[in-house]
Amino acid sequence: MVSRLCFSCGFGFACTWGCLGCSGGEQKTQTVQTGTFTIGYGRANVTPEVSIGLTGYGNTADRMSDNVLSYLYITCLAVTDADGNTVLLYGIDAVNNDKDVTNAMRGAVNRATGVPRENIMISATHTHSGPEITNPVFQNLIMTGAVDAAEMALADRQEATLKVGTVKTEGLNFVRHYVQENGNVVGDNFGDKDASPIVGHTTEADRDMQLMHFVREGKDIVLMNFQAHPTWTGSASSYDISSDFVGACREKMEQELDCNVLYFTGAAGNLNAFSRIAEEKTVSGYKEHGYALAQYALDAMDTLTEVNTGAVKIGSLN
């Protein structure tokens, strides 16, 4: 069975919400008014105590954290359609997802809330300044945090209107496959970068940022989607625990708009936050990078287009 949650608004990013989950299953902990679209927000701090091995650059035994630069969070959106069907969307400040951890998390949330396992979508921000998601200490924090965040999000659900838009950015992500003057192609993990000057990229970066702004009587909720590796803390220590520029972006957005933010990292693949080409402008640190990204979103908030939330349906595709 394949499932979906889709806005029939013709807006491309909305359709990436497809395949989130199907209807069915009784929500145990919360009841909502049918006939309306509602959305709620929850977040739990899942930052482990130092010292813990950090992943992303080699063996975790070689990077034992000695400081918390910024907290790691698990964030949840609870979305309920007019028929009372609910999906949960998660963002975790972790380098990746793991199938076993993901399945265990879905099971824990399902048992606590009644939201069907297949209605739970989990995304990782890809920070390289956190523990491996399979680390038992971090895994326990995630399991507890996932349930807490879900219960908060379900309890927080309110009617909302939705505005969407696409924002063009510049200088905040770069394709990390480069063309050298001698015609060779090199990357961060292959090729001799000193054999010949780097003169360009193999292709252009996807610099579109997608925004969903849920307007409510309580705190608004903003869902952000951008494509770049959150693997870079600038001049900060490689032994810092950090949510990288994603955390800084959320921080500025929430300060400026008094809102709640869920950040979805897109297909970051070979998109880095910095360039090896000296002439290309690169923001100098994780906080500056996150703030610059947030500013693009802030400048665009008044230009977003309202769509019909009544078109949101959570159900199976036959």
HELIX and SHEET records of a PDB file:
HELIX    1   1 GLY A   12  TRP A   17  5                                   6    
HELIX    2   2 THR A   60  ASP A   62  5                                   3    
HELIX    3   3 LYS A   99  THR A  113  1                                  15    
HELIX    4   4 ARG A  117  ASN A  119  5                                   3    
HELIX    5   5 PRO A  136  ALA A  155  1                                  20    
HELIX    6   6 ASP A  244  LEU A  257  1                                  14    
HELIX    7   7 TYR A  286  ALA A  300  1                                  15    
HELIX    8   8 MET A  301  THR A  303  5                                   3    
HELIX    9   9 THR A  309  ALA A  311  5                                   3    
SHEET    1   A 2 VAL A   2  CYS A   6  0                                        
SHEET    2   A 2 LYS A 313  LEU A 317 -1                                        
SHEET    1   B 5 ILE A 120  ALA A 124  0                                        
SHEET    2   B 5 THR A  86  ILE A  92  1                                        
SHEET    3   B 5 TYR A  73  THR A  80 -1                                        
SHEET    4   B 5 THR A  38  ASN A  45 -1                                        
SHEET    5   B 5 GLN A 158  GLU A 159 -1                                        
SHEET    1   C 2 ASN A  67  VAL A  68  0                                        
SHEET    2   C 2 ASP A 240  ILE A 241  1                                        
SHEET    1   D 5 ASN A 260  THR A 265  0                                        
SHEET    2   D 5 ILE A 221  PHE A 226  1                                        
SHEET    3   D 5 ASP A 208  VAL A 215 -1                                        
SHEET    4   D 5 THR A 161  LYS A 168 -1                                        
SHEET    5   D 5 THR A 305  VAL A 307 -1                                        
SHEET    1   E 2 PHE A 174  VAL A 175  0                                        
SHEET    2   E 2 LEU A 271  ASN A 272 -1                                        
SHEET    1   F 3 VAL A 185  GLY A 187  0                                        
SHEET    2   F 3 HIS A 177  GLN A 180 -1                                        
SHEET    3   F 3 ILE A 198  HIS A 201 -1                                        
END                                                                             
